[in-house]
């Protein structure tokens, strides 16, 4: 039995998902399950907290774009919070930041301001 988990915390209109594992291979199914639950309950302003995400591979990047497209179709948003330097570099080099805002300041994550964002 896996001890990996995704914490889910709703604060106001934002739902924070905090996976405690690398976003690779079969691990992604755990996050996928939580994102689907959010969408089913009309929680469409999602913030994925990367605090405990050590790495993200191409499958994880594809899923982030899939989640982005799903929440955008419903009028929602998807943001990334607090990626480590390696994940931040991967997100920037693969141009995911063209679609997703990345924040390092919790007060800004989920907000309308781009202050504190990894890009403008």
MOTAKA-V441861 format. One record per helix or strand of 3 or more residues. SS is the DSSP state (A for helix, B for strand). FROM is the first residue (numbers start at 0). LEN is the number of residues. If there is no record, write none. Layout:
# MOTAKA-V441861
<<SS,FROM,LEN> <SS,FROM,LEN>>
This chain:
# MOTAKA-V441861
<<B,5,6> <B,13,6> <A,24,16> <B,44,5> <A,57,16> <B,76,5> <A,84,9> <A,95,3> <B,100,3>>
